Amino acid sequence: MTQSHVQLGKNGVTENFIETLKHHFKSHENVKVSVLKGAGHEREKVEEILKKLGRNYTAKIIGFTIFLKKWRKPVR
């Protein structure tokens, strides 16, 4: 299982951030996103990220860290 690490800053979830995530998912099946305290609420960020990535992704929040996983088939 391979994992990559990305940091989410005060700019929030931008198109560039989503493209960075997609690039990381090309070679990794898990991406760990560290959310800076100034970026806002993690729950809102997770919903926004999952909406923009699509149905093949799930997320888990632990503290200021979001763990994203890509599945082969869409999650129902």
SULDA-V620467 format. One record per backbone hydrogen bond with DSSP energy under -1.0 kcal/mol. NH is the residue of the N-H (numbers start at 1). CO is the residue of the C=O. If there is no record, write none. Layout:
nh=NH co=CO
nh=NH co=CO
This chain:
nh=4 co=30
nh=6 co=32
nh=8 co=34
nh=12 co=9
nh=14 co=12
nh=18 co=14
nh=19 co=15
nh=20 co=16
nh=21 co=17
nh=22 co=18
nh=23 co=19
nh=24 co=20
nh=25 co=21
nh=27 co=24
nh=28 co=24
nh=30 co=2
nh=31 co=68
nh=32 co=4
nh=33 co=66
nh=34 co=6
nh=35 co=64
nh=36 co=8
nh=39 co=36
nh=45 co=41
nh=46 co=42
nh=47 co=43
nh=48 co=44
nh=49 co=45
nh=50 co=46
nh=51 co=47
nh=52 co=48
nh=53 co=49
nh=54 co=50
nh=58 co=69
nh=60 co=67
nh=62 co=65
nh=65 co=62
nh=66 co=33
nh=67 co=60
nh=68 co=31
nh=69 co=58
nh=70 co=29
nh=71 co=56
nh=75 co=55
